[in-house]
Amino acid sequence: MRKFLDGYYPMHVSMEVIVKTKKLRFVDITPSKQNGFKVKVEPQLVSFDAWFEGRLNTLLRFRAI
């Protein structure tokens, strides 16, 4: 977080998770897809791209098959 006067600077973060095993399956991501938070899900790839101000907490859940 980078505070400026009474607000926060806009921040940009992206992450890509490559699952190299077929023993895990993507379940969901929090926060869900919305304006400023793009989510891409493929069979062995999960990625997100986010623009935000303040604090961003993300949770990616996977389940063993």
PAZAPA-4460 file (N, C-alpha, C; in steps of 0.05 Angstrom, whole numbers, plus 32768, in hexadecimal, padded with zeros to 4 digits):
% residues 65
    n_x    n_y    n_z   ca_x   ca_y   ca_z    c_x    c_y    c_z   seq   type   mol
   8011   7FE9   8000   8000   8000   8000   8012   8019   8000     1      M     A
   800B   802B   7FF0   8019   8045   7FEF   8005   805B   7FF4     2      R     A
   8006   8067   800B   7FF3   807B   8012   7FFC   8097   8008     3      K     A
   7FE9   80A6   7FFF   7FEF   80C2   7FF6   7FD9   80D4   8000     4      F     A
   7FE0   80E7   8011   7FCD   80FA   801D   7FB6   80EA   8029     5      L     A
   7F9D   80EC   801F   7F86   80DE   802B   7F7E   80C5   801C     6      D     A
   7F8E   80BB   8009   7F87   80A4   7FFA   7F9F   8093   7FF4     7      G     A
   7F9C   8081   7FE1   7FB2   806F   7FDA   7FB8   8072   7FBC     8      Y     A
   7FD1   806D   7FB5   7FD9   806C   7F99   7FCD   8053   7F8C     9      Y     A
   7FC5   8055   7F73   7FBC   803D   7F65   7FD4   8029   7F62    10      P     A
   7FCE   8010   7F65   7FE3   7FFB   7F63   7FDA   7FE7   7F4E    11      M     A
   7FED   7FDA   7F42   7FE8   7FC5   7F2E   7FF7   7FAC   7F36    12      H     A
   7FE9   7F96   7F36   7FF7   7F7C   7F3C   7FEB   7F67   7F2A    13      V     A
   7FFC   7F54   7F22   7FF2   7F3D   7F13   8001   7F25   7F1C    14      S     A
   7FF4   7F0E   7F1B   8000   7EF5   7F24   7FF6   7EDE   7F12    15      M     A
   8008   7ECB   7F0D   8001   7EB4   7EFD   800A   7E9B   7F0C    16      E     A
   7FF8   7E88   7F0F   7FFE   7E6F   7F1D   7FFB   7E59   7F08    17      V     A
   8011   7E4B   7F04   8011   7E34   7EF2   8011   7E1A   7F02    18      I     A
   7FFD   7E0A   7EFF   7FFB   7DF1   7F0D   8005   7DDA   7EFC    19      V     A
   801C   7DCF   7F03   8029   7DBB   7EF2   8021   7D9E   7EF9    20      K     A
   800C   7D9B   7F09   8002   7D81   7F10   7FE4   7D7F   7F0A    21      T     A
   7FDB   7D68   7F05   7FBE   7D64   7F00   7FB0   7D5C   7F1A    22      K     A
   7FBF   7D5C   7F30   7FB3   7D54   7F4A   7FA6   7D6C   7F59    23      K     A
   7FA8   7D84   7F4E   7F9B   7D9B   7F59   7F88   7DA8   7F45    24      L     A
   7F72   7DB2   7F50   7F5E   7DBF   7F3F   7F58   7DDA   7F4B    25      R     A
   7F57   7DEF   7F3B   7F50   7E0A   7F44   7F33   7E0A   7F4D    26      F     A
   7F2D   7E16   7F64   7F12   7E18   7F6E   7F06   7E34   7F6A    27      V     A
   7F13   7E48   7F76   7F0A   7E64   7F73   7F1F   7E78   7F7C    28      D     A
   7F19   7E91   7F77   7F2B   7EA7   7F7F   7F1A   7EBD   7F8C    29      I     A
   7F26   7EC9   7FA0   7F1A   7EDF   7FAF   7F2D   7EF7   7FAE    30      T     A
   7F25   7F0E   7FA6   7F0A   7F16   7F9D   7F04   7F0A   7F81    31      P     A
   7EEB   7F09   7F7B   7EE2   7EFE   7F61   7EE7   7F12   7F4B    32      S     A
   7EE4   7F09   7F32   7EE8   7F1A   7F1B   7ED6   7F33   7F1C    33      K     A
   7EE2   7F4A   7F17   7ED3   7F63   7F18   7EE3   7F79   7F0A    34      Q     A
   7ED8   7F91   7F08   7EE7   7FA7   7EFB   7F01   7FAB   7F0A    35      N     A
   7F17   7FAC   7EFB   7F31   7FB0   7F07   7F3E   7F97   7F11    36      G     A
   7F30   7F80   7F10   7F3B   7F67   7F1A   7F34   7F51   7F05    37      F     A
   7F46   7F4C   7EF2   7F41   7F39   7EDD   7F4C   7F1E   7EE6    38      K     A
   7F3D   7F09   7EE1   7F45   7EEE   7EE8   7F44   7EDC   7ECF    39      V     A
   7F59   7ECC   7ECB   7F5B   7EBA   7EB5   7F5F   7E9E   7EC0    40      K     A
   7F4E   7E8B   7EB8   7F50   7E6F   7EC1   7F52   7E5D   7EA9    41      V     A
   7F67   7E4D   7EA9   7F6B   7E38   7E95   7F71   7E1E   7EA3    42      E     A
   7F72   7E07   7E95   7F76   7DEE   7EA3   7F8E   7DED   7EB6    43      P     A
   7FA4   7DF8   7EAF   7FBC   7DF7   7EC1   7FC7   7E12   7EC7    44      Q     A
   7FB6   7E27   7EC5   7FBF   7E42   7EC9   7FA8   7E53   7ED6    45      L     A
   7FB0   7E62   7EEA   7F9D   7E76   7EF5   7FAD   7E90   7EF8    46      V     A
   7FA2   7EA6   7EEE   7FB0   7EBF   7EF0   7F9C   7ED5   7EF6    47      S     A
   7FA6   7EEB   7F02   7F96   7F02   7F06   7FA6   7F1B   7F01    48      F     A
   7F98   7F31   7EFA   7FA4   7F4B   7EF5   7F92   7F5F   7F03    49      D     A
   7F9E   7F6F   7F15   7F8D   7F80   7F26   7F99   7F9D   7F27    50      A     A
   7F86   7FB0   7F26   7F8C   7FCC   7F2C   7F7C   7FD3   7F45    51      W     A
   7F89   7FDE   7F59   7F7B   7FE3   7F72   7F88   7FFA   7F81    52      F     A
   7F7A   8005   7F95   7F85   8019   7FA7   7F82   800E   7FC4    53      E     A
   7F96   8010   7FD4   7F94   8006   7FEF   7FA0   7FEA   7FF1    54      G     A
   7F92   7FD8   7FFE   7F9C   7FBD   8004   7F8C   7FA9   7FF3    55      R     A
   7F9B   7F96   7FE7   7F8E   7F80   7FD8   7F95   7F66   7FE5    56      L     A
   7F81   7F57   7FED   7F86   7F3C   7FF8   7F79   7F28   7FE4    57      N     A
   7F89   7F16   7FDA   7F7F   7F02   7FC7   7F81   7EE6   7FD3    58      T     A
   7F6F   7ED5   7FCB   7F6F   7EB9   7FD4   7F69   7EA7   7FBC    59      L     A
   7F7B   7E96   7FB5   7F76   7E82   7FA0   7F73   7E67   7FAD    60      L     A
   7F5E   7E59   7FA7   7F59   7E3F   7FB4   7F5B   7E29   7F9F    61      R     A
   7F69   7E14   7FA7   7F6C   7DFC   7F97   7F63   7DE4   7FA7    62      F     A
   7F5A   7DCF   7F99   7F51   7DB7   7FA6   7F60   7D9F   7F9B    63      R     A
   7F68   7D8D   7FAC   7F75   7D74   7FA3   7F61   7D62   7F96    64      A     A
   7F69   7D56   7F80   7F56   7D44   7F71   7F5B   7D28   7F79    65      I     A
***
